[in-house]
Amino acid sequence: MEIQTELFTSEWGVRNDVKHLVDALQDKLPAMGMVKNANKNRCLEKFRKAQNVTYDIFNNGLINRGKSLKVLGLKKDDLPLPEYYGRDHYFPGNWERVEFLVSEAFTPIIRAAAIEQGMIRG
């Protein structure tokens, strides 16, 4: 049972069962900007964009890349992020739910990029 729990825990939207793919895909990304030959590497480019949005969700509460959230197929209202309501009200967010929603959306993007790059079979 403990092994199964480890499989489905995630860190910043990356489940443990695909973490090795993310590490390998990151090596193929440029330090800045789009991937080379983005027309032939569409899935890798989508992975790059999705990874940037995922980072922004967990690091900044989706302040910088809210419009880019569509790459994950999510809407801002889908994510129970922390919010202030005036001076006296605060919703702390539900980070476990955010983690689940992001990992469910991000995992197929990771797999598609890994297939495109020849890391796994489709």
VEXZA-315825 format. One line per field, with one value per residue (C-alpha): residue number from 1; x, z, y. Coordinates in steps of 0.001 Angstrom, whole numbers, plus 524288, in hexadecimal, padded with zeros to 5 digits. Example, Ala and Ser with C-alpha at 12.3 -4.5 7.8 and 13.67 -1.06 7.14 Angstrom:
// VEXZA-315825
n = (1_2)
east = (8300C_83566)
up = (81E78_81BE4)
north = (7EE6C_7FBDC)
END
This chain:
// VEXZA-315825
n = (1_2_3_4_5_6_7_8_9_10_11_12_13_14_15_16_17_18_19_20_21_22_23_24_25_26_27_28_29_30_31_32_33_34_35_36_37_38_39_40_41_42_43_44_45_46_47_48_49_50_51_52_53_54_55_56_57_58_59_60_61_62_63_64_65_66_67_68_69_70_71_72_73_74_75_76_77_78_79_80_81_82_83_84_85_86_87_88_89_90_91_92_93_94_95_96_97_98_99_100_101_102_103_104_105_106_107_108_109_110_111_112_113_114_115_116_117_118_119_120_121_122)
east = (80000_80B36_810EF_803E5_80334_810C0_80C8A_80154_8072D_80B93_81480_8101E_80705_810A5_80CE3_817B9_814BF_81872_822DF_82DDE_827D2_82709_83561_8392B_83039_835D3_84329_83D82_83826_83F9B_842FE_839EB_82FAD_82947_82EE8_8368F_82E47_82192_8196F_81F9A_82047_81273_810BE_81DD3_819FD_80CE9_81444_81CF3_81133_809E9_815CC_816FA_8089F_809D9_8157E_80DC1_80227_80A29_81434_80BF8_7FDDB_7FBE4_7FE79_8074A_801C6_7F31A_7F02D_7F94E_7F1C6_7EA52_7F622_7F23E_7E3FB_7E04A_7D9AC_7DDD1_7D0A8_7D36B_7DED9_7DBF2_7E752_7E8D0_7E13A_7DEFF_7D13D_7D27F_7D9BB_7D3A8_7D178_7DB6B_7D9D4_7E654_7E436_7E463_7F208_7EF80_7E451_7EC99_7F779_7EE03_7E7C7_7F4C9_7FB0A_7EF4E_7F057_7FF3D_801D0_7FC3A_80445_8108A_80DA0_80ACB_817A4_81F19_818FF_81C23_82A4C_82B96_82D16_82181_818AD_80B03)
up = (80000_8030C_7F564_7EF32_7F76F_7F2B8_7E4A2_7E57A_7EDE7_7E62E_7E776_7E0EF_7D7C7_7D3DA_7D829_7DC55_7D140_7C704_7CE7E_7C742_7BA5E_7BEE6_7C2B4_7B543_7AE12_7B583_7AFF2_7A25B_7A56D_7A296_7ADE1_7A83D_79DA0_794DC_791C1_7852C_7799B_7812C_7757C_775F7_784D3_787E9_793BD_7995F_7978D_79E20_7A945_7AAA9_7AB73_7B4CB_7BD90_7BE3A_7C1E2_7CC02_7D224_7D2AB_7D921_7E44F_7E595_7E34B_7E49A_7D5E2_7D63C_7CA3A_7C0A9_7C2DB_7B462_7B12C_7B9C5_7ADCA_7A9F8_7B537_7B137_7BE27_7C1D8_7CD30_7D3AF_7D383_7DCD2_7EB2D_7EC9A_7F863_7F750_7FF3D_80012_804D3_81169_81A5D_81266_80D5F_806B7_808E0_7FCE9_7FBDE_7F75E_7F75B_7EDBC_7E57E_7E562_7E102_7D63A_7D0E1_7D124_7CA14_7BF6F_7BEAC_7BE29_7B066_7AB73_7B157_7AB40_79DD3_79E00_7A243_79728_78D58_791EE_79126_79FCB_7A103_797AA_794CD)
north = (80000_8092D_80761_80B05_8175A_81B39_8193F_822D4_82D6C_83926_844AD_85135_849FE_83F5D_831B0_82880_81F0A_82956_830E7_829F2_82E4F_83C70_83C3F_83701_84089_84C1D_848D3_84B02_85892_8651C_86E10_8786D_8792D_86F35_861EB_860AB_85CB5_85E69_859FA_84C7B_84C45_850C5_84808_84C37_85A81_857E8_85147_85D5B_86660_85D61_85C49_86B1C_86C65_86196_8686F_8751E_86E69_868E3_873B5_87FEE_87B92_87D50_88BE3_88CAF_882C0_88267_883F5_878B0_86F38_86A70_8621D_8591E_8596B_85FBC_86C6B_874EC_8729E_863E1_865AF_86878_871FB_87B04_887C0_893F5_8997F_8A75F_8AA1B_8A021_893D4_88A34_87CFB_87517_86C9D_85DE9_85A71_84BC5_84DD4_8570C_84CE4_8424C_84A75_84F22_8419D_83BAD_84609_8462A_83772_83538_840C4_83AC2_82D84_83367_83AE5_82EBC_826DE_83193_831DD_82306_820EC_817B6_81071_81543)
END
